[in-house]
Amino acid sequence: MAEVAVCVVGLTWGCWKCHESTVCVLGLTSERLRDYKTGDQAVEVAKCLLVAADKVDIADCLAPSVNGIASHCAACGAVQDNFDLHREARERYYWDDDDAAYEVPADGSVDCAVWREIEIGEFPW
């Protein structure tokens, strides 16, 4: 079985509700950190990779969302707004001008067929 190397892409920011620092997962990528994939299957793969990397606290804060992946604050449980989160990610990328704006809390590999489903699932037409 052929596999694709993937990583979980995230960023740390201050929760809108409690202002504590929390890691929010943006999605999965196999290439550049800013080109991440989302969707139900991406959430499940991200959870598995995070658990394997002993980041259960981050994995427990993930859920599928209409807008991709919903991250909950590890401190207070508040759902982090996807619009603000993705705006923050774009701004960090713009100002830092490289992938250093993002974090990789976990990485690993998935079967090529699974990765194709994740890529296609994001654009189901």
C-alpha positions as CSV (number, residue, x, y, z in Angstrom):
1,M,0.0,0.0,0.0
2,A,1.3,3.4,-1.0
3,E,1.1,6.1,1.6
4,V,1.2,9.9,1.7
5,A,3.0,11.8,4.4
6,V,0.7,14.3,6.0
7,C,0.7,16.7,9.0
8,V,-1.8,18.4,11.2
9,V,-1.7,22.2,10.7
10,G,-2.7,24.5,13.5
11,L,-1.9,27.7,15.3
12,T,-1.9,28.8,18.9
13,W,-4.0,31.9,19.7
14,G,-5.9,33.4,22.6
15,C,-9.4,32.1,23.2
16,W,-12.0,34.8,22.4
17,K,-13.9,33.9,25.7
18,C,-11.3,33.2,28.4
19,H,-8.2,34.6,26.6
20,E,-6.2,31.5,27.6
21,S,-3.7,30.2,25.0
22,T,-5.2,27.3,23.0
23,V,-4.1,25.3,19.9
24,C,-6.6,25.4,17.1
25,V,-6.4,22.8,14.3
26,L,-6.9,24.2,10.8
27,G,-6.7,21.0,8.8
28,L,-4.4,18.4,7.2
29,T,-1.8,18.9,4.5
30,S,0.6,16.8,2.4
31,E,2.4,19.8,0.9
32,R,2.6,23.4,2.1
33,L,1.3,24.2,5.5
34,R,-1.0,26.9,4.2
35,D,-2.7,24.5,1.8
36,Y,-4.6,22.5,4.3
37,K,-7.7,20.2,3.8
38,T,-10.8,20.1,5.9
39,G,-13.9,18.0,6.2
40,D,-15.2,15.1,8.3
41,Q,-12.6,12.6,7.2
42,A,-9.8,15.1,7.7
43,V,-11.0,15.6,11.3
44,E,-10.9,11.8,12.0
45,V,-7.4,11.4,10.5
46,A,-6.2,14.5,12.4
47,K,-7.6,13.0,15.7
48,C,-5.8,9.8,15.0
49,L,-2.5,11.5,14.2
50,L,-2.8,13.7,17.3
51,V,-3.5,10.8,19.6
52,A,-0.5,8.9,18.1
53,A,1.6,12.0,18.9
54,D,0.4,12.0,22.5
55,K,-1.6,15.2,21.9
56,V,-4.9,13.8,23.2
57,D,-5.8,17.2,24.7
58,I,-5.8,18.8,21.2
59,A,-7.6,15.7,19.6
60,D,-10.4,16.0,22.2
61,C,-11.0,19.6,21.2
62,L,-11.8,18.8,17.5
63,A,-15.2,18.3,15.9
64,P,-16.5,18.4,12.3
65,S,-18.0,21.7,11.3
66,V,-19.9,23.2,8.4
67,N,-16.8,25.3,7.8
68,G,-14.3,22.4,8.1
69,I,-12.9,21.7,11.5
70,A,-14.1,23.2,14.8
71,S,-11.6,23.6,17.6
72,H,-12.7,24.1,21.1
73,C,-10.7,26.0,23.7
74,A,-8.7,23.5,25.9
75,A,-9.3,25.7,28.9
76,C,-13.0,26.7,28.8
77,G,-14.4,24.6,26.0
78,A,-15.7,27.5,23.9
79,V,-15.8,26.8,20.2
80,Q,-13.3,29.0,18.4
81,D,-15.0,30.9,15.5
82,N,-13.8,29.5,12.2
83,F,-14.0,32.9,10.4
84,D,-11.8,34.6,12.9
85,L,-9.5,31.6,13.1
86,H,-9.0,31.5,9.4
87,R,-8.6,35.2,9.2
88,E,-5.9,35.0,11.8
89,A,-4.2,32.2,9.9
90,R,-4.2,34.3,6.7
91,E,-2.8,37.3,8.5
92,R,0.0,35.3,10.1
93,Y,0.9,33.8,6.8
94,Y,0.8,37.2,5.1
95,W,3.0,39.0,7.7
96,D,5.4,36.1,8.3
97,D,5.6,35.3,4.6
98,D,6.4,31.7,5.2
99,D,5.1,28.6,6.9
100,A,6.5,29.6,10.3
101,A,3.2,31.2,11.1
102,Y,1.7,27.7,11.5
103,E,2.4,24.8,13.8
104,V,2.5,21.1,13.2
105,P,1.2,19.4,16.4
106,A,1.4,16.0,14.7
107,D,2.4,14.2,11.5
108,G,2.3,10.8,10.0
109,S,1.0,9.1,6.9
110,V,-2.3,7.9,5.4
111,D,-3.1,5.5,2.6
112,C,-3.1,7.2,-0.8
113,A,-6.8,6.3,-1.4
114,V,-7.8,7.9,1.9
115,W,-5.8,11.0,1.1
116,R,-7.6,11.3,-2.3
117,E,-10.9,11.0,-0.6
118,I,-10.0,13.8,1.8
119,E,-8.9,16.0,-1.2
120,I,-12.1,15.1,-3.2
121,G,-14.3,15.4,-0.2
122,E,-13.5,19.1,0.1
123,F,-14.8,19.6,-3.4
124,P,-17.6,17.1,-3.9
125,W,-18.8,18.2,-7.4
